Amino acid sequence: MGSKPRVLVIIPAYNEEESIVATVESVVAAGYDYIVVNDGSRDATLAECRSHGINVLNLPQNLGIGGAVQAGHKYALEREYDVDVQVDGDGQHDPAYIADLVKLIQNGADLAIGSRFVQKTDGFQSTFMRRVGITWLSFWIHLFTGECVTDPTSGFRACGRETIEFFCSYYPTDYPEPESIAMVLKRGLSVREAPVKMRERQGGRSSIGGLSTVYYMVKVSLAIWVACWTSATRAK
Amino acid sequence: MTLPMMILAIAFCVAFLYAVLRLVARGRLLLRYSLLWLFLGIVMLLCVLFPNAVFSLSTLVGFVTPANFMLLVGLLMVLAIALSMSVALSRQNTMIKNLTQKVALLEKDIEDGCK
């Protein structure tokens, strides 16, 4: 990798008409190439993007966050980017931290995660119950991989070339973040974290909440276990 | 088993096999997904034609009532078919996802090519 890697910011967007333009503008202001992946939004997300001349990859139907982000990885691979960074379309992630994540990749990490918990920051820390869930997933990943990841649900992440290629072939469909970390670790790739502050979402709604939280925890825990079990056979 | 009952059972099995084959012939059911159903139909038919074999097998395995044995075997076969359908569904899910992504990427290429 040369001194200045080509970086693509992937912005998955599902019904983010209120915040997508502001998110894109902040990424552009930070000086990065970007692609918005419109995941079959039913609101005016696509129209907003078109009218503002935003670079958009338009999925003809809703695939869920996993399929949308994977489409972004495929775009990054096709256009030969060295690093891609996932930044959520709801304005939670501050583009100022992208440089830190890219630096981790340049220093040899294969997957860099923007973590709210690696050191105590005063940004948005999520609710108590969510932190309990995050701690559990952290423990669970540690149990099966031996690695410490403090913020496994973070959707603010950067991937190096090898991880991009891997994710183009294998990426979970729903709630992909924790599971994909386990997959990457079992693949023998390295994961590093950088401290970030997150804001509360500016618009749209979280895909997780209420009764589905239980389903989420069970599904993701099981997925991590299965990922650790199957990836062993497909490691290089 | 009484004769009318046997005739009824045979008629049912034959009708079932015919229904499956007709679906295949009309292109409503792919042959690859019909195989398990055809297998089920043939097993049912064999059970009706040779009930004594079923009774001995049931006793051999340790069932007191052959009907329970039949129910269990039937249930297991339906379970296998249901699982195979989930597998087929998952495969299609992945294929549709890949196609959707490909369509979006190609559309993007076309848009960029026009600029």
HADDOCK unambig.tbl for C-alpha pairs under 7 A between the chains (distance, minus, plus):
assign (segid A and resid 57 and name CA) (segid B and resid 104 and name CA) 5.97 0.50 0.50
assign (segid A and resid 57 and name CA) (segid B and resid 105 and name CA) 6.76 0.50 0.50
assign (segid A and resid 57 and name CA) (segid B and resid 108 and name CA) 6.13 0.50 0.50
assign (segid A and resid 58 and name CA) (segid B and resid 104 and name CA) 5.40 0.50 0.50
assign (segid A and resid 59 and name CA) (segid B and resid 100 and name CA) 6.28 0.50 0.50
assign (segid A and resid 59 and name CA) (segid B and resid 101 and name CA) 6.40 0.50 0.50
assign (segid A and resid 59 and name CA) (segid B and resid 104 and name CA) 5.10 0.50 0.50
assign (segid A and resid 60 and name CA) (segid B and resid 100 and name CA) 6.50 0.50 0.50
assign (segid A and resid 60 and name CA) (segid B and resid 104 and name CA) 6.77 0.50 0.50
assign (segid A and resid 63 and name CA) (segid B and resid 97 and name CA) 6.67 0.50 0.50
assign (segid A and resid 67 and name CA) (segid B and resid 97 and name CA) 6.69 0.50 0.50
assign (segid A and resid 71 and name CA) (segid B and resid 101 and name CA) 5.48 0.50 0.50
assign (segid A and resid 75 and name CA) (segid B and resid 105 and name CA) 6.82 0.50 0.50
